[in-house]
Amino acid sequence: GSTFLTGRSKTVDEGLSKKQRKGVGSMAGYIRDAAQSLADSEWHLLEIRDNSSSDSGPTSTSSGELILWVMLGNGSLQKLNVIAPRVIHVSCTYEAKETSTKILSVKRVEKYLPHNKSSAFLYEVTMPEHVYRSQSWMAHFRSDIYGEIIESFYEMGTSQILRSLVQVGSICRLSQSAVGKGGKYSIADLKLVEKPKEGGYLNENLSYRKIFIFEKLHARSKTGLLAVFVMETSNKKSDENPDNMIDMTSSCHFWAVRPSGNKGQRSISKKLCEAMFSEMLQVINQEVDDDPESDYSALAASSNCEVS
């Protein structure tokens, strides 16, 4: 006769401890909630830059991928990678074939051209950045009969950042067709919100944090100061605030260093700290006077510091 073995195998979840299962569940829940917030909320665009740029500046060529920092209606800040295809316009002397594939879209359009110039055959050409740089797309505008049919190009110098900003504005949201893509978005998946339902750009219902880092070396005492200001910002108006000024709760952490050779750090007096803070505020206020749009304009001119 045959022998049958019966039993029960452990699932992956059962093989984890209770603490591990809780951690996995929490992370899955966090990812799920973040994706849901992206789908349901309006996006307040804080920063947009090319992924090929760095702290030392942009590179000579674009990668075709943009980095977006957006604030959502629930107050969360998220970093997103968005693909931005290259879009140019080509004027032709003869008719070209329209097409729509994953790597090339050619569509006949009617546009107002610079200097009131007219075009009998004007096409909008959309393609990934690597296809644009390879120039392989130009073969589409060669005719067996007429040869090269391209007359002129338009908007080849328009950056993808500028074009994307024009398309999505300062407040946008995901289109319904893009929901569920799992964070792999194209700029075409975003649509401009002309009448925000959750309030205007960075409205009073949003709260965000500003962090400033300041460093200074006191020339006479050779004492260095490093200060980190953390500002919990709230835009909400208050009945007790008739001037509608922004109320900010802030804290400051600072480190003062006074080198003294091999003997270790010398003591720093309270008076010296207050003097250094006063000088720091003077520098900040002067920068605000010179540039009203400075990041330091969040600090009122009447601010003062007391070291306790």
MIFIBA-840037 format. One record per residue: residue in three letters; x, y, z of N, C-alpha, C, O in turn. Coordinates in pm, whole numbers, padded with zeros to 5 digits, always signed. Layout:
<atoms>
AlaXYZXYZXYZXYZ;...
</atoms>
This chain:
<atoms>
Gly+00083-00118+00000+00000+00000+00000+00086+00123+00000+00208+00117+00018;Ser+00019+00235-00020+00087+00364-00025+00084+00429+00111-00007+00407+00190;Thr+00185+00509+00138+00191+00582+00264+00171+00730+00236+00239+00787+00151;Phe+00078+00793+00308+00050+00934+00289+00102+01010+00411+00077+00971+00525;Leu+00172+01118+00385+00221+01204+00493+00133+01327+00502+00111+01396+00402;Thr+00084+01354+00619+00001+01472+00639+00071+01564+00738+00146+01518+00823;Gly+00047+01691+00726+00108+01788+00817+00068+01928+00778-00012+01949+00687;Arg+00125+02024+00849+00092+02163+00827+00222+02244+00819+00301+02246+00913;Ser+00242+02308+00706+00364+02387+00688+00343+02528+00741+00232+02581+00739;Lys+00452+02588+00788+00445+02725+00840+00448+02825+00724+00524+02809+00629;Thr+00366+02926+00735+00373+03035+00639+00487+03128+00679+00543+03115+00788;Val+00519+03221+00590+00626+03316+00620+00591+03399+00742+00677+03429+00826;Asp+00463+03436+00753+00420+03519+00865+00431+03443+00996+00466+03502+01098;Glu+00401+03313+00993+00407+03234+01116+00551+03211+01160+00577+03189+01278;Gly+00644+03217+01065+00783+03198+01100+00845+03319+01167+00958+03312+01216;Leu+00772+03431+01171+00823+03551+01234+00774+03562+01377+00668+03509+01412;Ser+00851+03628+01458+00807+03652+01595+00697+03758+01596+00673+03824+01495;Lys+00632+03772+01709+00525+03871+01721+00576+04011+01696+00509+04091+01631;Lys+00695+04042+01747+00755+04173+01729+00788+04198+01582+00769+04308+01531;Gln+00839+04092+01513+00872+04107+01372+00748+04127+01287+00748+04207+01194;Arg+00639+04054+01321+00514+04069+01245+00459+04209+01261+00405+04266+01166;Lys+00472+04266+01381+00423+04401+01405+00501+04502+01323+00444+04596+01268;Gly+00634+04480+01315+00718+04571+01239+00685+04567+01090+00676+04671+01025;Val+00667+04444+01038+00633+04429+00897+00498+04494+00868+00482+04563+00767;Gly+00402+04473+00958+00270+04531+00940+00274+04682+00945+00204+04748+00868;Ser+00354+04739+01035+00364+04884+01047+00424+04945+00922+00376+05046+00873;Met+00530+04884+00869+00594+04936+00749+00500+04926+00629+00491+05018+00548;Ala+00431+04813+00617+00336+04797+00507+00224+04900+00518+00180+04956+00417;Gly+00179+04924+00640+00074+05023+00661+00121+05163+00628+00046+05243+00572;Tyr+00247+05192+00663+00303+05325+00633+00309+05348+00483+00271+05454+00434;Ile+00358+05247+00410+00369+05260+00264+00231+05274+00202+00210+05353+00110;Arg+00136+05196+00254+00000+05202+00200-00063+05339+00225-00128+05395+00137;Asp-00045+05392+00345-00102+05523+00379-00038+05634+00296-00106+05727+00253;Ala+00095+05624+00274+00164+05725+00194+00113+05725+00050+00093+05831-00010;Ala+00091+05605-00006+00040+05595-00142-00102+05649-00151-00139+05713-00249;Gln-00181+05623-00047-00319+05672-00045-00323+05824-00035-00408+05888-00097;Ser-00231+05881+00043-00224+06027+00056-00188+06091-00077-00243+06196-00112;Leu-00098+06029-00151-00061+06082-00282-00180+06082-00376-00198+06174-00456;Ala-00263+05978-00367-00377+05965-00458-00490+06060-00420-00560+06111-00507;Asp-00508+06084-00290-00623+06162-00244-00596+06311-00229-00689+06391-00236;Ser-00471+06350-00208-00440+06488-00172-00395+06570-00291-00352+06518-00394;Glu-00406+06701-00274-00348+06794-00368-00201+06813-00332-00164+06815-00215;Trp-00118+06827-00434+00027+06837-00414+00069+06983-00420+00044+07051-00521;His+00132+07033-00314+00188+07167-00314+00337+07153-00348+00415+07101-00269;Leu+00372+07200-00466+00508+07180-00516+00605+07277-00450+00592+07398-00465;Leu+00702+07223-00376+00802+07305-00308+00930+07318-00389+00992+07425-00392;Glu+00970+07210-00455+01095+07214-00532+01086+07116-00648+01028+07008-00637;Ile+01145+07156-00759+01155+07067-00874+01294+07086-00935+01337+07199-00960;Arg+01364+06977-00957+01497+06985-01016+01527+06858-01093+01464+06754-01074;Asp+01625+06870-01181+01665+06756-01262+01743+06657-01177+01827+06698-01097;Asn+01718+06531-01194+01786+06429-01115+01935+06421-01147+02012+06366-01068;Ser+01975+06476-01260+02117+06474-01296+02195+06586-01231+02317+06588-01239;Ser+02125+06682-01165+02194+06792-01099+02250+06745-00966+02210+06641-00914;Ser+02342+06823-00911+02406+06789-00785+02426+06917-00705+02388+07025-00750;Asp+02487+06904-00588+02511+07021-00505+02605+07120-00572+02601+07240-00543;Ser+02690+07070-00661+02784+07158-00729+02724+07224-00852+02790+07304-00918;Gly+02598+07189-00885+02532+07251-00998+02483+07148-01097+02518+07030-01087;Pro+02401+07191-01195+02347+07098-01294+02454+07051-01392+02552+07120-01418;Thr+02432+06932-01445+02522+06880-01547+02481+06935-01683+02377+07000-01696;Ser+02563+06909-01784+02537+06964-01917+02421+06897-01987+02362+06955-02078;Thr+02386+06775-01947+02276+06703-02010+02174+06662-01906+02206+06639-01789;Ser+02050+06653-01950+01943+06614-01860+01924+06463-01862+01951+06397-01963;Ser+01880+06409-01751+01853+06265-01744+01710+06232-01786+01677+06116-01811;Gly+01626+06334-01793+01485+06310-01825+01403+06272-01704+01283+06245-01716;Glu+01467+06268-01585+01396+06236-01462+01404+06355-01367+01512+06408-01342;Leu+01291+06396-01316+01284+06510-01226+01259+06463-01083+01193+06362-01060;Ile+01314+06539-00988+01288+06516-00846+01191+06623-00798+01217+06743-00812;Leu+01080+06580-00741+00980+06672-00689+00970+06656-00538+00958+06545-00487;Trp+00975+06769-00467+00944+06771-00325+00806+06835-00312+00787+06951-00349;Val+00710+06760-00261+00573+06808-00252+00521+06796-00109+00557+06704-00035;Met+00437+06891-00072+00369+06885+00057+00223+06850+00031+00157+06912-00053;Leu+00173+06752+00104+00037+06704+00085-00057+06771+00184-00014+06836+00280;Gly-00186+06754+00160-00285+06817+00246-00281+06771+00390-00327+06842+00479;Asn-00226+06652+00415-00216+06603+00552-00091+06655+00623-00063+06616+00736;Gly-00015+06742+00556+00104+06801+00618+00231+06721+00598+00336+06761+00646;Ser+00224+06609+00527+00344+06527+00507+00422+06579+00386+00365+06632+00291;Leu+00554+06562+00392+00643+06604+00285+00699+06480+00218+00752+06391+00284;Gln+00688+06474+00086+00732+06355+00015+00820+06392-00104+00800+06494-00170;Lys+00919+06305-00128+01009+06321-00242+00969+06220-00348+00954+06101-00320;Leu+00951+06267-00472+00903+06182-00579+00994+06195-00701+01047+06303-00729;Asn+01011+06086-00772+01083+06086-00899+00981+06077-01012+00901+05984-01017;Val+00986+06173-01102+00888+06183-01210+00961+06190-01344+01055+06267-01359;Ile+00917+06109-01439+00977+06110-01572+00915+06223-01655+00793+06237-01663;Ala+01001+06303-01715+00956+06414-01800+01009+06393-01941+01129+06410-01963;Pro+00926+06357-02037+00974+06335-02173+01012+06467-02240+00969+06574-02197;Arg+01091+06459-02342+01129+06576-02420+01018+06605-02522+00973+06514-02592;Val+00975+06730-02529+00870+06770-02623+00923+06885-02709+00963+06988-02655;Ile+00924+06868-02839+00965+06973-02930+00861+06984-03043+00773+06899-03055;His+00874+07088-03123+00785+07106-03238+00870+07114-03364+00973+07181-03369;Val+00824+07044-03466+00897+07035-03592+00808+07084-03706+00697+07035-03725;Ser+00858+07182-03779+00788+07231-03898+00845+07163-04021+00966+07159-04041;Cys+00756+07109-04103+00799+07032-04220+00748+07096-04350+00646+07164-04353;Thr+00823+07072-04455+00782+07122-04586+00679+07031-04652+00603+07074-04738;Tyr+00678+06905-04609+00580+06810-04661+00518+06734-04543+00569+06738-04431;Glu+00410+06666-04570+00338+06594-04464+00419+06474-04416+00476+06400-04496;Ala+00422+06457-04283+00490+06342-04222+00385+06248-04161+00270+06287-04139;Lys+00426+06127-04136+00334+06028-04082+00321+06046-03930+00421+06058-03859;Glu+00197+06048-03882+00173+06056-03738+00188+05916-03678+00154+05816-03741;Thr+00240+05911-03557+00262+05782-03491+00253+05800-03340+00266+05912-03290;Ser+00232+05693-03269+00228+05696-03123+00277+05562-03070+00204+05462-03072;Thr+00402+05560-03023+00460+05441-02962+00518+05479-02826+00509+05595-02785;Lys+00577+05382-02756+00634+05408-02624+00754+05500-02631+00784+05572-02535;Ile+00825+05498-02744+00947+05578-02753+00934+05698-02845+01025+05781-02850;Leu+00823+05710-02918+00808+05824-03007+00661+05852-03037+00585+05763-03074;Ser+00624+05978-03018+00489+06023-03052+00501+06144-03143+00564+06243-03108;Val+00439+06135-03260+00438+06245-03357+00293+06279-03387+00217+06197-03439;Lys+00255+06401-03353+00115+06442-03369+00109+06579-03438+00179+06672-03399;Arg+00026+06588-03539+00012+06716-03609-00070+06813-03525-00176+06776-03472;Val-00021+06936-03512-00086+07035-03427-00090+07170-03499-00027+07189-03603;Glu-00165+07262-03440-00169+07400-03488-00128+07490-03372-00192+07489-03266;Lys-00024+07568-03391+00029+07654-03287+00062+07792-03345+00085+07807-03465;Tyr+00062+07891-03255+00111+08023-03295+00264+08020-03285+00320+07997-03178;Leu+00330+08044-03397+00475+08036-03402+00539+08175-03383+00473+08276-03407;Pro+00664+08179-03341+00732+08308-03323+00734+08391-03452+00739+08337-03562;His+00729+08524-03434+00733+08619-03546+00617+08597-03643+00626+08630-03762;Asn+00508+08541-03591+00386+08521-03670+00411+08435-03795+00347+08451-03898;Lys+00506+08345-03781+00540+08258-03894+00437+08147-03908+00383+08098-03808;Ser+00409+08108-04029+00312+08001-04054+00384+07874-04095+00497+07877-04144;Ser+00317+07761-04073+00373+07631-04108+00262+07545-04166+00156+07529-04106;Ala+00288+07490-04282+00188+07405-04346+00173+07272-04272+00064+07217-04263;Phe+00287+07221-04219+00285+07093-04150+00368+07107-04022+00491+07102-04025;Leu+00300+07124-03910+00365+07140-03781+00332+07020-03693+00216+06981-03680;Tyr+00436+06961-03633+00417+06839-03553+00475+06857-03413+00580+06918-03393;Glu+00402+06802-03317+00451+06795-03179+00514+06658-03160+00449+06555-03178;Val+00641+06658-03123+00717+06533-03112+00751+06511-02965+00815+06595-02903;Thr+00710+06397-02910+00733+06362-02769+00812+06233-02763+00779+06135-02829;Met+00920+06234-02681+01007+06116-02674+01086+06117-02545+01101+06223-02484;Pro+01138+06002-02500+01227+06000-02384+01354+06078-02412+01392+06096-02528;Glu+01420+06122-02307+01539+06204-02321+01650+06131-02397+01719+06192-02479;His+01669+06002-02371+01778+05931-02438+01753+05917-02587+01848+05914-02665;Val+01627+05909-02629+01595+05903-02771+01624+06038-02836+01674+06045-02949;Tyr+01591+06146-02764+01617+06280-02816+01766+06303-02838+01807+06356-02942;Arg+01847+06263-02741+01991+06286-02753+02054+06199-02862+02154+06239-02922;Ser+01997+06082-02890+02053+05995-02993+02022+06044-03134+02087+06003-03231;Gln+01922+06133-03147+01878+06190-03275+01824+06085-03372+01809+06111-03491;Ser+01794+05966-03320+01738+05862-03406+01597+05897-03453+01552+05847-03556;Trp+01528+05983-03377+01391+06023-03412+01385+06103-03542+01280+06110-03605;Met+01497+06164-03584+01497+06247-03705+01475+06163-03830+01434+06215-03934;Ala+01502+06033-03820+01480+05945-03935+01332+05939-03972+01298+05909-04087;His+01245+05968-03877+01101+05965-03903+01062+06075-04002+00958+06065-04068;Phe+01144+06180-04011+01110+06293-04097+01193+06292-04226+01224+06397-04282;Arg+01226+06174-04271+01291+06160-04400+01196+06084-04494+01140+05981-04458;Ser+01180+06137-04611+01088+06079-04709+01165+06014-04823+01267+06065-04868;Asp+01114+05899-04869+01178+05832-04982+01171+05918-05108+01255+05906-05198;Ile+01071+06003-05115+01050+06085-05234+01121+06220-05222+01193+06263-05312;Tyr+01099+06286-05104+01148+06424-05089+01277+06432-05007+01337+06539-04999;Gly+01319+06323-04948+01438+06326-04865+01409+06394-04731+01307+06365-04668;Glu+01497+06484-04689+01478+06555-04563+01365+06656-04577+01370+06743-04663;Ile+01262+06644-04492+01145+06733-04504+01135+06831-04388+01038+06906-04378;Ile+01236+06832-04297+01234+06923-04182+01271+07064-04228+01372+07085-04295;Glu+01185+07159-04190+01211+07298-04224+01275+07372-04106+01372+07445-04124;Ser+01219+07353-03985+01273+07421-03867+01225+07351-03740+01131+07272-03743;Phe+01295+07382-03628+01260+07326-03498+01215+07438-03404+01254+07554-03419;Tyr+01132+07401-03307+01088+07497-03207+01093+07433-03068+01065+07314-03050;Glu+01131+07515-02970+01133+07477-02828+01234+07366-02797+01214+07289-02704;Met+01339+07358-02874+01443+07261-02843+01524+07306-02721+01584+07223-02652;Gly+01526+07436-02695+01600+07487-02581+01518+07501-02455+01570+07543-02351;Thr+01390+07465-02461+01304+07473-02343+01335+07359-02248+01326+07242-02286;Ser+01372+07391-02125+01409+07286-02029+01285+07209-01985+01173+07259-01990;Gln+01309+07086-01943+01198+07004-01896+01141+07057-01765+01023+07038-01736;Ile+01225+07124-01686+01175+07183-01561+01075+07293-01591+00968+07297-01530;Leu+01110+07383-01684+01019+07491-01719+00891+07438-01779+00782+07482-01742;Arg+00902+07343-01871+00782+07287-01934+00694+07217-01830+00571+07225-01837;Ser+00756+07148-01736+00680+07077-01633+00608+07175-01541+00493+07153-01504;Leu+00676+07285-01506+00614+07385-01420+00493+07449-01489+00390+07473-01426;Val+00505+07476-01617+00393+07533-01692+00276+07435-01693+00160+07476-01689;Gln+00307+07306-01699+00202+07205-01708+00133+07179-01575+00010+07165-01571;Val+00209+07172-01465+00149+07132-01337+00127+07249-01241+00049+07235-01147;Gly+00194+07362-01262+00174+07476-01175+00229+07453-01034+00312+07365-01013;Ser+00182+07533-00939+00227+07520-00801+00147+07417-00722+00195+07364-00622;Ile+00025+07388-00767-00060+07286-00703-00112+07192-00811-00170+07236-00911;Cys-00090+07064-00792-00136+06964-00887-00185+06842-00811-00180+06839-00688;Arg-00230+06744-00883-00271+06618-00823-00261+06507-00926-00248+06534-01046;Leu-00266+06384-00879-00260+06269-00968-00389+06256-01048-00498+06275-00994;Ser-00376+06223-01176-00495+06192-01254-00546+06055-01213-00471+05973-01162;Gln-00672+06031-01236-00734+05904-01195-00667+05785-01261-00657+05677-01202;Ser-00621+05803-01384-00559+05691-01456-00424+05653-01398-00373+05544-01424;Ala-00362+05744-01317-00229+05718-01261-00234+05658-01122-00131+05614-01071;Val-00351+05655-01060-00363+05600-00926-00332+05451-00929-00386+05377-01012;Gly-00245+05407-00840-00208+05266-00834-00081+05232-00908-00044+05115-00917;Lys-00012+05332-00961+00113+05306-01033+00230+05277-00939+00336+05235-00985;Gly+00211+05299-00811+00316+05264-00715+00434+05358-00716+00546+05314-00694;Gly+00412+05486-00742+00520+05584-00735+00599+05602-00862+00688+05687-00867;Lys+00569+05525-00968+00639+05540-01096+00554+05628-01187+00472+05579-01264;Tyr+00576+05760-01176+00489+05854-01243+00561+05924-01358+00683+05937-01360;Ser+00480+05968-01454+00524+06055-01561+00462+06192-01539+00361+06204-01470;Ile+00523+06295-01595+00468+06429-01579+00327+06437-01638+00248+06521-01598;Ala+00297+06348-01733+00163+06344-01792+00060+06290-01693-00060+06308-01714;Asp+00105+06224-01586+00014+06170-01485-00035+06278-01389-00127+06255-01311;Leu+00027+06397-01394-00010+06506-01304-00093+06609-01378-00068+06639-01495;Lys-00191+06663-01310-00274+06765-01372-00283+06888-01283-00288+06878-01160;Leu-00286+07002-01347-00292+07130-01277-00424+07144-01203-00530+07114-01258;Val-00419+07191-01078-00539+07218-01000-00565+07368-01006-00496+07446-00941;Glu-00664+07408-01083-00693+07550-01101-00773+07607-00983-00755+07723-00946;Lys-00859+07525-00925-00938+07569-00810-00918+07470-00696-00995+07375-00681;Pro-00815+07491-00614-00785+07396-00506-00901+07384-00407-00958+07483-00364;Lys-00934+07260-00374-01041+07235-00277-00991+07240-00133-01069+07258-00040;Glu-00860+07222-00116-00804+07216+00019-00741+07349+00061-00674+07355+00164;Gly-00763+07456-00017-00704+07586+00014-00595+07622-00083-00551+07538-00162;Gly-00551+07750-00080-00450+07798-00172-00313+07738-00145-00297+07652-00059;Tyr-00216+07786-00222-00080+07733-00212-00024+07755-00072-00023+07868-00022;Leu+00023+07646-00009+00074+07648+00129-00021+07723+00221+00019+07815+00292;Asn-00148+07682+00218-00254+07752+00292-00239+07736+00443-00151+07665+00490;Glu-00325+07803+00517-00314+07811+00663-00337+07678+00733-00304+07664+00851;Asn-00393+07580+00662-00417+07450+00725-00292+07360+00721-00291+07252+00781;Leu-00189+07404+00651-00066+07328+00645+00032+07379+00750+00035+07499+00779;Ser+00110+07292+00803+00217+07332+00895+00345+07266+00848+00345+07151+00803;Tyr+00453+07338+00859+00580+07283+00813+00692+07339+00899+00673+07433+00977;Arg+00807+07282+00885+00921+07314+00970+01033+07377+00888+01066+07332+00778;Lys+01091+07482+00946+01209+07544+00886+01328+07521+00978+01317+07536+01100;Ile+01439+07485+00920+01561+07462+00997+01672+07549+00938+01700+07543+00818;Phe+01734+07630+01022+01845+07715+00980+01971+07673+01054+01967+07642+01174;Ile+02082+07671+00984+02212+07643+01045+02298+07767+01030+02314+07821+00921;Phe+02354+07811+01141+02437+07932+01141+02571+07901+01205+02578+07833+01308;Glu+02679+07950+01144+02811+07931+01202+02888+08063+01198+02877+08141+01103;Lys+02966+08085+01302+03040+08211+01310+03162+08192+01400+03159+08116+01496;Leu+03268+08263+01365+03390+08264+01446+03410+08405+01500+03425+08501+01424;His+03409+08415+01633+03430+08544+01698+03577+08582+01680+03666+08512+01727;Ala+03602+08696+01611+03738+08732+01571+03829+08758+01690+03944+08714+01692;Arg+03778+08829+01790+03865+08868+01902+03891+08753+01998+04005+08732+02040;Ser+03787+08679+02032+03804+08571+02130+03840+08437+02068+03869+08342+02140;Lys+03837+08430+01935+03865+08304+01864+03771+08193+01909+03810+08076+01918;Thr+03647+08230+01937+03546+08132+01980+03452+08104+01864+03401+08197+01800;Gly+03429+07977+01837+03339+07938+01729+03201+07906+01780+03185+07850+01889;Leu+03100+07942+01701+02961+07918+01739+02888+07849+01624+02892+07895+01510;Leu+02821+07738+01655+02737+07668+01559+02598+07661+01619+02578+07603+01726;Ala+02500+07719+01549+02363+07724+01600+02268+07658+01501+02279+07679+01380;Val+02174+07580+01553+02071+07516+01471+01935+07563+01523+01896+07532+01636;Phe+01864+07638+01439+01730+07687+01473+01627+07592+01413+01630+07564+01293;Val+01536+07544+01494+01428+07458+01448+01297+07532+01473+01261+07558+01588;Met+01227+07565+01365+01104+07645+01375+00985+07560+01336+00973+07517+01222;Glu+00898+07537+01431+00773+07467+01405+00674+07571+01356+00619+07647+01435;Thr+00651+07573+01224+00573+07680+01164+00427+07642+01151+00394+07531+01108;Ser+00339+07734+01188+00196+07716+01168+00142+07839+01097+00172+07952+01136;Asn+00064+07818+00992+00009+07930+00916-00130+07969+00963-00190+08062+00909;Lys-00182+07900+01062-00319+07924+01103-00335+08061+01167-00252+08104+01246;Lys-00444+08129+01130-00471+08261+01185-00538+08248+01321-00601+08147+01353;Ser-00522+08350+01399-00577+08348+01533-00650+08479+01560-00612+08584+01508;Asp-00758+08471+01642-00832+08591+01679-00745+08686+01762-00769+08806+01766;Glu-00645+08629+01829-00557+08709+01910-00443+08769+01828-00354+08835+01881;Asn-00446+08744+01699-00340+08792+01611-00402+08877+01500-00415+08830+01387;Pro-00441+09002+01531-00514+09084+01434-00434+09118+01310-00492+09146+01205;Asp-00301+09115+01321-00217+09149+01205-00192+09030+01114-00121+09040+01014;Asn-00253+08915+01150-00237+08793+01070-00091+08754+01050-00054+08703+00944;Met-00009+08778+01151+00130+08737+01143+00142+08589+01173+00061+08531+01247;Ile+00244+08528+01116+00264+08384+01137+00323+08361+01275+00425+08420+01312;Asp+00259+08275+01350+00305+08242+01485+00397+08119+01476+00355+08014+01428;Met+00519+08133+01522+00615+08023+01513+00671+07991+01650+00714+08080+01724;Thr+00671+07864+01682+00739+07816+01802+00874+07762+01757+00881+07676+01670;Ser+00981+07813+01817+01113+07774+01771+01203+07738+01888+01185+07785+02000;Ser+01298+07655+01859+01399+07618+01958+01535+07630+01892+01547+07624+01770;Cys+01638+07648+01974+01773+07664+01921+01868+07575+01997+01865+07568+02120;His+01952+07507+01924+02058+07426+01984+02190+07484+01934+02207+07506+01814;Phe+02281+07510+02025+02407+07567+01979+02526+07505+02051+02516+07457+02164;Trp+02637+07509+01981+02762+07458+02032+02866+07569+02021+02888+07624+01914;Ala+02930+07600+02133+03035+07702+02135+03169+07633+02165+03180+07556+02260;Val+03267+07662+02084+03398+07598+02096+03504+07706+02109+03510+07800+02030;Arg+03587+07689+02211+03696+07784+02233+03825+07705+02252+03857+07665+02364;Pro+03899+07681+02147+04020+07599+02157+04123+07663+02248+04135+07786+02255;Ser+04198+07578+02319+04304+07630+02407+04422+07534+02409+04472+07498+02516;Gly+04465+07492+02292+04581+07405+02283+04553+07266+02339+04446+07210+02318;Asn+04650+07210+02412+04639+07074+02466+04569+07069+02601+04551+06962+02658;Lys+04530+07184+02652+04469+07188+02786+04318+07166+02783+04253+07166+02888;Gly+04265+07148+02667+04121+07127+02659+04047+07258+02635+04108+07365+02624;Gln+03915+07249+02628+03833+07366+02598+03817+07456+02721+03792+07408+02831;Arg+03831+07586+02700+03812+07681+02807+03664+07706+02832+03579+07680+02747;Ser+03635+07756+02950+03497+07791+02983+03455+07914+02904+03535+08003+02878;Ile+03328+07917+02867+03274+08030+02790+03169+08099+02875+03077+08034+02926;Ser+03180+08226+02890+03090+08301+02978+02955+08323+02912+02942+08322+02789;Lys+02855+08343+02995+02720+08374+02947+02719+08505+02870+02650+08518+02769;Lys+02797+08602+02917+02804+08732+02852+02859+08720+02710+02811+08786+02618;Leu+02961+08633+02692+03019+08615+02560+02919+08550+02465+02911+08587+02348;Cys+02844+08452+02515+02742+08386+02432+02636+08485+02386+02597+08485+02269;Glu+02590+08569+02479+02488+08667+02443+02542+08767+02341+02470+08808+02250;Ala+02669+08805+02355+02729+08898+02260+02737+08835+02121+02713+08902+02021;Met+02771+08706+02115+02781+08638+01986+02644+08623+01922+02631+08638+01800;Phe+02542+08594+02002+02406+08584+01949+02360+08720+01896+02294+08726+01792;Ser+02394+08827+01966+02355+08961+01921+02418+08992+01786+02353+09047+01697;Glu+02544+08957+01771+02612+08979+01643+02548+08895+01533+02535+08940+01419;Met+02509+08772+01569+02445+08685+01471+02314+08745+01422+02285+08743+01302;Leu+02233+08799+01514+02106+08860+01476+02128+08983+01389+02050+09008+01297;Gln+02233+09059+01417+02264+09175+01335+02297+09135+01192+02253+09198+01095;Val+02374+09028+01180+02407+08978+01046+02281+08933+00972+02264+08963+00854;Ile+02193+08862+01042+02069+08813+00981+01980+08930+00939+01927+08931+00828;Asn+01962+09028+01027+01877+09143+00996+01932+09223+00879+01855+09274+00797;Gln+02064+09234+00870+02125+09305+00758+02099+09232+00627+02073+09295+00525;Glu+02105+09097+00632+02079+09019+00510+01935+09036+00466+01908+09044+00346;Val+01841+09042+00561+01700+09061+00528+01679+09200+00468+01601+09215+00373;Asp+01747+09302+00521+01736+09437+00465+01786+09442+00322+01727+09509+00236;Asp+01895+09370+00295+01952+09369+00160+01869+09285+00064+01861+09315-00055;Asp+01806+09179+00116+01727+09089+00032+01601+09047+00106+01604+08952+00184;Pro+01487+09117+00083+01361+09084+00152+01313+08942+00128+01234+08889+00206;Glu+01361+08879+00021+01320+08742-00011+01410+08638+00054+01397+08519+00027;Ser+01503+08683+00138+01596+08591+00203+01521+08491+00290+01415+08520+00344;Asp+01580+08371+00303+01520+08269+00389+01513+08317+00534+01430+08269+00611;Tyr+01600+08410+00571+01602+08458+00709+01492+08560+00737+01480+08607+00850;Ser+01412+08596+00636+01306+08694+00658+01198+08643+00752+01113+08719+00797;Ala+01202+08513+00783+01106+08456+00879+01132+08506+01020+01045+08497+01107;Leu+01253+08560+01044+01286+08612+01177+01248+08760+01184+01287+08839+01098;Ala+01174+08797+01288+01133+08937+01305+01255+09020+01345+01346+08972+01411;Ala+01253+09147+01301+01365+09235+01331+01379+09263+01481+01486+09298+01529;Ser+01268+09248+01554+01269+09275+01698+01312+09154+01781+01305+09157+01904;Ser+01358+09046+01715+01398+08926+01790+01516+08957+01881+01601+09041+01850;Asn+01519+08889+01994+01634+08901+02084+01663+08765+02145+01576+08677+02146;Cys+01781+08748+02195+01823+08621+02251+01870+08641+02396+01945+08734+02427;Glu+01825+08554+02481+01872+08552+02618+01921+08411+02651+01851+08313+02629;Val+02042+08403+02702+02101+08273+02735+02072+08243+02879+02106+08322+02968;Ser+02009+08131+02904+01974+08094+03042+02063+07980+03091+02048+07935+03205;
</atoms>
